[in-house]
Amino acid sequence: MSQVRTLPQTLPRETAMPGTRHGLRRVLGAAAWQQLPAAVRERFTESVETVTYAGGYEVVRAALLGRLFGWLGLLVGMPVTPRTGTHVAARVVVRPGADGTHWDREYQWLDGTTHLVRSTKVVGEDGSLVERLPARLCMPLHTYVEGAVLHFVSLGYYFDLRFGDLGFGLRLWLPRFLTPGVTHVEHIDLGHGWFRFTMTVTHPLFGEMFFQTGRFCASEDAT
């Protein structure tokens, strides 16, 4: 069993407005979709319900430069937590919406403070997955399956600038060295309703910026 503290289950499963959790099945394609364990397909299938996952991180780690990126991120709505720790209780609320699938990740630190990190996953015009962060910062994702593990790898970062009612927008891409680096997320099924979430962010010049890994399950199944 994990040594991570588990948050009280104060965010129950609830009914949301009609929508879909994500278009992952379409993004991956039928062949790759079938390579995933049944439990993973169930988590990422289309749904109109909000789902809360409870658990926590054994490790939340960041390099000094990574923590600087994290604190600067407060200016654009905290796309990543700037703090570090071990045995950090957390929960993730996934809720569908008209503009995509919203992911709210709440960290609860040992001193009683919390951080809420929010993003929205949408299917882009080209059929690929895009993660929208606060302040219109977007992260297109390469999504694939390898060894029954679901992978999300960032393909850069850009600001999605839209000009009111003019009907057009502009993508302002950030130079690689001005970003935290390549974000790589793994979703690994552990059986019995549990899965492991691991995120590594690696800068092209300075190496690892962030590393997090933890175990979660749907809140009504958490023990």
N, C-alpha and C positions, 0 to 999 in steps of 0.2 A: 504493500500500500504506500501511497505517496505521503511524505512528511509535510506537504504543503498545507497550511491552514485553508479551510474552505469557508467562503463567505456565507452568512445566513441567506436563506433563500427568500429574499424579499422582492424579487422580480419574477413572478410566476409566468408560465406560458399564458398568452392571451391572444384573442382574435384581433387581426389587423385588417385594414382596408384591403379590398381585392388587389392582387398584384402577384408577382412571382418573386421567389427568393433570389433567383439568379438564372442566367442562361448558360450554366456551366456545361450541361449535356450537349448543347449545340456548339459551344466553343471547342470542347474536346473532340467531338465526333463520336459516332456510335462505337467504333472499335476500342478506342481508348477508354471510353466510359465503362464498357463492360469489363475492363481490366481492374477496375476499382472494387474493393470489397463491398459487399451489399450494404453494410452499415454506412460506408462513406457515400454511396449513391443515395441512400436514404437521407443523410444530412444535407446533401446538396441538390436534392430534387426540388421541383417547383412546389411552392407552398404559399398559402395566404395567411399563415400564422406567424406570430412572433415567437421565437425560441430563445430561451436563456440557457447558456452553458456555464456551469459552476466548476471551480477548481482553483488552480493557481500555478505559479511559476516556481520551479526549483531555483532558477537562476535568471536574473535580469542584469545584464552586464553591458557596460559601455566604456569605450576609451575616453580619454580626456577630451579629444577633439569631438568625439561623438556626443558627449554631454554638452559641449558648446553648441553643436547643431541642435540638440534637444531644447536647450534654453532659448536659442534664437527662434526655434519653432513656435514658441509661445506667441510670437508676433503674428503668426498665421494660423492660430487655432490649435496648436499642439498636435502635429501629425505623428509624434513619437514621444514617449515619456522621457524626460530628462534625468530621471532618478535611476538608481541601481539598488539591488538588494537580493536576498535569498529568501526562499519560502514565502513568497509574496502571494497573498490571497487575491483572487481575481474572478471576474465573471465577464462573459461576452454575450451581448444581446444582439440577435440578428432579426431584423424586421424588414419586410418588404415595403416598397413604396413606389409611387408613380415614376420616380426618377432613378430607380435602381434598388439595390439591396443595401440597407444601412447596417453597419457593424459598429457597435459601441463597446469598447473594451475598457473596463474599469479596473484599475490597480488599487489595492488597499495596502498601504505601507504599515510597518510595525508601529510607527508613531501616531497612527490614527488618521493621517491625511490620505486623500485619494486623488488619483489622476484619471481623467476620462479622455480616451483617444478615440476619435471618430473618423470613419471613412465610408465611402459608398462605392460599391462595385456595380459597374454597368457594362453592358455589351456595346462595343463601339460600332461605328458604321461599317467597318471592315469585318465584323464578326468576332473580333478579339476582345479580351477582357481588359477593362480599364478601371483602375482604382482612383477615385476622386477623393482628395484630401481637402482639409479646410483651405480657405482663401483661393479656391479655384486651381490649386496645385494638383496635377494629374500624373498618374504613373501607369503607363500601358504595361501589360503583363504577358509574358510568354507562359502559357499554362500547358502542362503535360503530365503524363503518368509514367512512372518508372518503378518497376518492382512493387506494384500495388500501392505506391506512395504518390500522393498528389502534390505537385510542385507548382509554385507561382514564382516567376523570376521577373524582376523589373527590367524594362527596356529603355530607361531614361525617365526624365521628369520634364514637364512643361506646365506653364500657366495657361489655362484656357480663358482667354480674354474675349468677352462678348460685349458688343456695343449696343446696348439697349434695344430699341425697336428697329435698328437698321437691318437686321436679318443676316448679319455675318459676324464672324469672330476671327480670332488670331491665336495661333499656338506659339507661345514664346518658350522655346526649348532652352533649358539650362545647360551650360557647359558641364561636362562630367566632373571636373575637379571642384566645382562649386556645389555639388550635391553630396549627400552622405555616402553615396556609392550604390552598388547593386544590391537590391533587397531580394533575398531568397527565402521563401516560406515553404515549409513542408508540413503536410497534414498526414499523420501516420495513425492508422487504426490500431488500437490496442486490445480490442475485444471487450465484451461485457459492457458495451455502451461508452467506453472511454476512448479518447484519441489524444495524440500528442501534437502540439503546435510548437514548431521550432522556427525562429526567424533569425537570420544572419544578414547583416548589412556590411558590405566590404567596399572600402574606398579604393579606387585604382592606384593611388599613390601611398596611402597611409595604412592600408590593411583594414582589419576588422574595426568597425565603428560601433556596432551594436550586436548583442547576442541575447536571445531569450528562448527558453524552452520550458514547457509546462504541460500538465495533464488536465483534461476537461471532459465533462459529460453533461447531457441535458440535465437541468437542475432538478427535475422531479425524480431522476435516477441517481443523483449524487448521494454518497454515503460518507 
